[in-house]
């Protein structure tokens, strides 16, 4: 079999959902069908296709009204009108496919010429734009073909064997109730970021993903989770006014709870396709406000415990260094960003060199575990010393990084 190669598709493809043999009408096309993390299966596929830049999403002969975002059609020829101006590739997928932006994006970049079509049997068919009209006519002939297996057979008779589709993330069909749990964990595991620190990946993510899974079926919004996270972090700050290990430990645990919930808001937003620029800004600045307030409370508590004012200078250095870094990254990296991706992914405008990678690693929140460790001995003030030195250095290195990037692009 031929192997499909990948390049950027000139026109957004059309996605068509179709049951396989013996599955009509498919329960997956019903608003009361399988729900995956709060969204009906077909609705999730429609949202994922939109996120991947697809054109219309159709359901052929679903036997009932299609979910929001999907147009129900009874004849294949109804698809032809969507590509009348410019031919578009057609992607025919199993109606119970688990829609994920990653493999949908990869399919949108699939170029199968000189072959006419490619397939993953019983899951996905890709028809080249140049063959779309001919394929639609074949599928519509003799009262039409309305299951995936029969479509594969007809296309094989007309165009020969399909090219083989190689996808980095093999799509999943949710065929049984038992598949729902597997599908949910597949989506949840996909939320783990390559940039997560060691502790975030092995401690916080396992907890935050389970919380996000519970929240996905509720009316709670990602921004509400963000505000709750910030509130918990701010509630933990006053505990650092005490020099007693117990109070400091409670404060550190609340700080850790803030960090875990701070991961939930983004996870929930991505699971429900509710990402927004406003949400990213609230998340970013809320996180930094919590850090600065905790620095201030540690400094004030230390000052009161030894009746001296110089710890306040350490708090000022840590807070100003944090504020300067946060403002610099926002102004230079986040503010100009116009695409639909995450608002904050790196401290660098052009990430990749050694200094940018080092600063990105230093910006991760694994330091919270050091705060917790020191708080167990009533020595959270030691962390303030590190922050008072490290935050201004971090800010200075951001300026150096920006100057280097400017010289490279000049």
Beta strands, then each sheet from edge to edge (+ up, - down):
strand 1: 5-6
strand 2: 14-18
strand 3: 35-36
strand 4: 39-40
strand 5: 57-60
strand 6: 71-73
strand 7: 90-94
strand 8: 110-111
strand 9: 117-120
strand 10: 124-127
strand 11: 163-164
sheet 1: 1+ 8-
sheet 2: 6+ 5+ 2+ 7+ 10- 9+ 11+
sheet 3: 3+ 4-
end
